[in-house]
């Protein structure tokens, strides 16, 4: 049979309902809502909508643009990891901070036992990237969510039910700023515990192996308490990490501007407020921490890392096609 004719016949195979379900899963990565499914199936049946047009409408939507942004971020991060390349000085389109955080973290994802803190509300594309990376993944959160392929634990990060030195790596993506704050929107308590982030960092040091690392991202800008999260400048976050006994192996600031996300090595927090430049953070700080601050500072390797921290970087751009 003519290959093009075979392709046309394959595109028309199956029921309209099956096609709608499969297209939503592929293009938008979710099941269609009932009304949309019924409407699409009816239009396909009466001939006022073709299968190709349904694909076009979904692929042209703002929802699919978000899917593309996250797909690009995950692909970039995992691709760099496969080459043993640690991404830095990233560039990304105008979107929320996940387009920076996700590739930055995934490129530094290690092996062995990995703890993802705050998994219940994490982007599913990011979790899928972690699950496909071959690590032994555990998620912990004050809220409960069932995620296939990983062990999930409902617990407070300030009091974890894990033995000392249980994990090779901990991931703390846009979570530290919420600890001890009003977390009612996430199914947690409406508390006010200013010592929460420090206590959490101390608990994570306990459960991390001596050779392990903590990857943490937080909102950056003018310091302030926003009830459901805290924001600080570079000096404030670094002071918190050091106070909890962590050594800063690597740290990068990123700022959202008119052209999108760019590295900000000389970041000025003045006037940088959450939600004023985009849907969420206006700047973000990404850091790789290791336990044993003094042990690192007293070794030649640790001193060399500190001295090299301002060295030249490699730019990497995250830009979905046609944006």
C-alpha positions in Angstrom: 0.0 0.0 0.0 1.1 3.6 -0.7 2.7 4.8 2.6 0.9 8.1 2.6 -2.5 6.4 2.1 -1.6 4.0 4.9 -0.8 7.1 7.1 -4.2 8.7 6.2 -6.1 5.5 7.1 -4.2 5.2 10.4 -5.1 8.7 11.3 -8.8 7.8 10.8 -8.5 4.6 12.8 -10.5 4.1 16.0 -13.5 5.9 17.4 -13.8 9.6 17.7 -13.9 9.3 21.5 -10.7 7.3 21.5 -9.0 9.9 19.2 -10.1 12.8 21.5 -8.8 11.1 24.6 -5.5 10.2 23.0 -5.0 13.7 21.5 -5.6 15.4 24.9 -3.1 13.1 26.6 -0.4 13.7 23.9 -0.8 17.4 23.4 -2.0 18.7 26.8 -0.8 15.8 28.9 -4.2 15.3 30.6 -7.6 13.8 30.2 -10.2 16.0 28.5 -12.9 17.5 30.8 -16.3 16.0 30.1 -17.9 19.0 28.4 -14.9 19.4 26.0 -14.9 15.7 25.2 -18.6 15.6 24.4 -18.4 18.7 22.3 -15.4 17.5 20.3 -16.9 14.1 19.7 -20.1 15.6 18.5 -18.4 18.0 16.1 -16.2 15.2 14.7 -19.3 13.0 14.2 -21.2 15.8 12.3 -18.2 16.8 10.2 -17.9 20.4 11.5 -14.5 19.5 13.0 -11.7 17.4 11.6 -9.2 15.4 13.6 -6.4 17.6 12.2 -8.1 20.8 13.3 -8.6 19.4 16.8 -4.9 18.8 17.0 -4.2 22.3 15.7 -6.6 23.9 18.2 -5.1 22.1 21.2 -1.5 22.7 20.0 -2.2 26.4 19.5 -3.6 27.0 23.0 -1.9 28.7 25.9 -2.2 25.5 27.8 0.0 23.7 25.3 2.5 26.6 25.3 3.0 25.8 29.0 3.4 22.1 28.2 6.1 23.1 25.6 7.9 25.3 28.0 8.2 22.6 30.6 9.0 19.9 28.0 11.9 22.1 26.8 13.1 22.7 30.3 13.0 18.9 31.2 14.7 17.9 27.9 17.4 20.5 28.4 18.1 19.4 32.0 18.2 15.7 31.4 20.2 16.1 28.2 22.8 18.0 30.1 22.8 15.4 32.8 23.4 12.6 30.3 26.5 14.6 29.1 27.6 15.2 32.7 27.2 19.0 32.1 26.0 21.3 34.9 23.9 24.0 33.3 24.6 27.6 34.2 23.8 31.1 32.9 20.6 29.9 31.4 18.3 31.9 29.2 14.5 31.2 29.0 11.3 32.8 27.7 8.9 35.0 29.7 7.2 32.4 32.0 7.3 31.5 35.6 10.5 30.4 37.3 10.1 26.7 36.6 11.7 27.2 33.2 14.9 28.1 35.0 14.6 25.9 38.1 13.8 22.6 36.3 16.7 22.4 33.9 19.1 23.8 36.5 18.1 21.1 39.0 17.8 18.2 36.6 21.3 18.8 35.1 22.7 18.4 38.6 20.5 15.4 39.6 22.7 12.7 41.0 22.2 9.0 41.5 21.0 6.7 44.2 18.4 7.7 46.8 16.8 11.1 46.1 14.3 12.9 48.3 12.0 15.4 46.6 10.6 17.8 49.2 7.2 19.3 48.3 6.3 16.8 45.5 2.5 17.0 46.0 2.3 20.3 44.1 5.3 19.9 41.9 5.0 20.2 38.1 4.1 16.7 36.8 6.5 17.2 33.9 9.3 17.7 36.4 8.3 14.6 38.4 8.2 12.6 35.2 11.7 13.7 34.4 12.9 12.6 37.8 11.1 9.2 37.5 12.7 8.7 34.1 16.2 9.5 35.3 16.8 6.1 37.0 17.1 7.4 40.6 15.4 5.8 43.7 12.9 8.6 44.3 11.0 9.4 47.5 8.6 12.4 47.8 7.7 14.1 51.1 5.1 16.7 51.7 2.7 18.0 54.3 -0.1 17.3 51.8 -0.8 13.9 50.4 -0.7 13.0 46.7 -0.4 9.6 45.1 2.2 9.5 42.4 3.0 6.2 40.7 6.6 5.1 40.5 7.8 6.8 43.6 7.5 6.3 47.4 5.5 9.1 49.0 5.5 10.1 52.6 3.2 12.7 54.3 5.3 14.5 56.9 6.7 17.9 57.9 10.2 18.5 56.6 11.1 19.8 60.0 10.5 16.4 61.5 11.2 13.7 59.0 10.6 10.0 59.6 13.8 8.9 58.0 17.0 7.6 59.6 20.2 9.6 59.6 22.1 9.7 56.3 19.3 8.0 54.3 19.6 10.0 51.1 22.3 10.8 48.5 20.6 14.0 47.4 17.7 16.3 48.4 15.7 18.5 46.0 14.0 21.6 47.5 12.4 23.4 44.6 10.4 26.5 45.5 9.6 25.0 48.8 11.9 26.4 51.5 10.2 29.8 51.4 6.9 28.2 52.4 8.1 26.3 55.5 6.7 27.7 58.7 4.4 30.0 56.7 0.6 30.0 56.1 0.2 26.8 54.1 -3.6 26.5 54.2 -3.7 26.8 50.4 -1.5 23.7 50.2 -3.5 21.7 52.7 -1.1 22.5 55.6 -1.4 24.6 58.7 -1.8 28.4 58.9 1.1 28.8 61.2 3.8 31.5 61.8 7.1 29.9 62.5 10.0 32.2 61.6 12.5 29.5 62.5 10.9 27.0 60.1 13.4 27.3 57.2 16.4 27.0 59.5 14.8 23.9 61.3 14.1 22.3 57.9 17.6 22.8 56.7 19.0 21.3 59.9 16.7 18.2 59.5 17.8 17.8 55.8 21.4 17.8 56.9 20.6 15.0 59.3 19.1 12.7 56.6 21.7 13.5 53.9 24.8 11.4 53.5 28.1 13.3 54.0 28.9 13.1 50.3 25.4 14.2 49.3 24.1 17.5 48.0 21.0 19.7 48.5 19.6 21.5 45.4 17.5 24.4 46.6 15.7 27.2 44.7 13.9 30.2 46.3 12.3 33.5 45.2 14.7 36.4 45.1 14.2 40.1 45.5 13.3 42.7 48.1 13.2 40.9 51.5 9.7 40.5 52.8 7.1 38.2 54.5 4.1 37.6 52.3 2.3 35.3 54.9 2.3 32.2 52.6 5.9 32.5 51.7 9.1 34.5 52.4 11.3 36.3 49.9 14.9 37.4 50.6 17.9 38.8 48.7 21.1 36.9 47.9 22.8 37.8 51.2 19.8 36.8 53.2 19.4 33.4 51.7 23.2 32.7 51.8 23.2 33.7 55.5 20.4 31.2 56.2 22.3 28.4 54.5 25.5 29.1 56.4 23.7 29.4 59.7 22.3 25.9 59.1 25.8 24.5 58.5 25.7 24.2 54.7 28.6 24.9 52.3 27.6 26.7 49.1 29.1 24.7 46.3 27.4 26.7 43.5 24.9 29.5 43.4 23.3 31.5 40.6 20.7 34.4 40.5 18.3 34.7 37.7 16.0 37.7 36.9 12.9 38.0 34.8 13.0 41.0 32.4 11.4 42.2 29.2 13.3 39.6 27.2 12.6 36.7 29.5 14.9 35.1 32.1 18.5 35.9 32.2 21.4 35.3 34.7 22.0 38.1 37.1 25.5 37.8 38.6 25.2 41.4 40.0 21.6 41.1 41.1 20.1 44.2 42.7 17.0 43.3 44.8 15.7 46.9 44.9 12.1 47.0 43.6 12.1 43.3 42.7 8.8 42.1 44.0 7.0 38.8 43.6 4.3 38.7 40.9 5.0 42.2 39.4 6.9 41.0 36.3 5.1 37.7 35.6 2.8 35.0 37.1 5.1 34.3 40.1 8.7 35.2 41.1 10.4 38.1 39.5 13.8 36.5 40.3 15.1 33.2 41.6 18.2 32.0 43.4 19.4 28.4 42.6 22.0 26.9 44.9 23.8 23.6 45.4 24.7 23.0 49.0 26.7 20.3 50.8 26.9 19.4 54.5 29.9 20.1 56.6 30.6 23.8 56.1 33.8 23.9 58.2 35.1 20.6 56.7 34.9 22.1 53.3 36.5 25.5 54.2 39.4 23.7 55.9 40.3 21.6 52.8 42.3 22.8 49.7 39.4 21.7 47.5 36.9 23.7 49.4 39.0 26.8 49.3 39.6 26.4 45.5 35.8 26.0 44.9 35.2 29.2 46.8 37.8 31.1 44.8 36.6 29.8 41.5 32.9 30.7 42.1 33.1 33.8 39.9 34.6 32.1 36.9 33.2 32.3 33.4 30.0 30.4 32.6 28.4 28.8 29.6 25.1 30.2 28.3 22.2 27.8 27.5 19.0 29.1 26.0 15.6 27.5 26.6 13.4 28.7 23.8 10.4 26.7 22.4 10.3 26.7 18.6 8.2 29.4 17.1 8.0 31.5 20.3 
